[in-house]
Amino acid sequence: GLLQRAVDVRSADDRVHLEAMFELARVILRRGELERADPQLLATIELARTVGDQGTLARARLAYNSLRTRVDPGAVVEDELAQALEIAESLQGTGELAALVHAYVEIGTCKFQLGRAGEGEVDLEHAAELARQNADATLLREVMGARLRPVGWGPTPASTGVALCEELLSAEYANAALRAQALQILAVFQAMLGDVDASRRAATDA
């Protein structure tokens, strides 16, 4: 509601208005209001092009491509991956680290969805390294949340997965949502290792 009011007020500074538009789109997506998010993202992309904000333009395009894959029967993950790779290439050397992080998250997630989880993990770990360079705890939290699925359902050995999950559970940047995700994956790995009691405890804690 606050973001919608900020957008409606329309700051005289186009970059401030663009920031409010993009954050509103992200919140709408998290709420699952996909039909409402579609025109919001398109408007954000248009304004970002007008303002010349390469970082926000890239992030809005990534979000829009991901949305279309989820709602458009004609959209395929292969195309989403190709566009994410093109966006990542365009961001190299620009200093737009946050946008580049999101591009690599999209690349890794697409590869996971295509059954290439091991490859996707490499891209997601690169995204995590960039987020650490950017000293952005919120961004790092998003990356690690995305990384958990390929780790859990890909080729990562169970013992390595347990270590990563335990690292996340004690990380200062982790919030309750990320810890819950880590506990879910930890339960899977502990079951793989044959420790049923520990698996059940982790699942209960999650």
Order of alpha helices (4+ residues) and beta strands (2+ residues): alpha-alpha-alpha-alpha-alpha-alpha-alpha-alpha-alpha-alpha-alpha
